[in-house]
C-alpha cells in the first residue's frame, strides 16, 4: 500500500529563476516522511516520548528527471520497500501533473537516543509500518 500526499512548491523553495532549489526538496521530503509516520500511527513524537527512539536518515539516493517550477503541485508516492530489525527502506516518487520530477531511495534507522546505537523497532511501530510494506520480491 502506497502513501500518497501532495505539497505545493512555494516561492521560498525555488531559486531566482523559478526552478526548485534541490535542498528545499529534501526539506519537503522529510516533512512528507514525518506525515507518513503520523498517518501510520507511529509519530516521531510518540517514538521519542514513549521509547526514546529517533529515526535518522542513514542513506539517501536522489535521481532528478525533470525540473520543478514555482507553484507546481508535487505529488508524492511513498512506498515501504523493506522493514528490517532497525531499518526502514522507503522509495519516494515525486511528480507533477503526471510528469515524474525526481525519485528518492531513503533509509531510516530506529536509534536509541540514549545510546546513539540502532535498536529494534517497537512492536506497535513494526506492525503499523508493515501495513505499508510492498510485497515486491524485486525490492
Buried (B, 14 or more C-beta within 10 A) or exposed (E): EEBEBEBEBEEEBBEEEBBBBBEBBBEBBEEBBBBBBEEBEBBBEBBEEEBEBBBEBEEBEBEBEEBBBBEBEBBBBBBBBBBBEBBBBBBBBBBBEEEBBBBBBBBBBBBBEEEEEBBEBBEEBBEBBEEBBBEEEEE
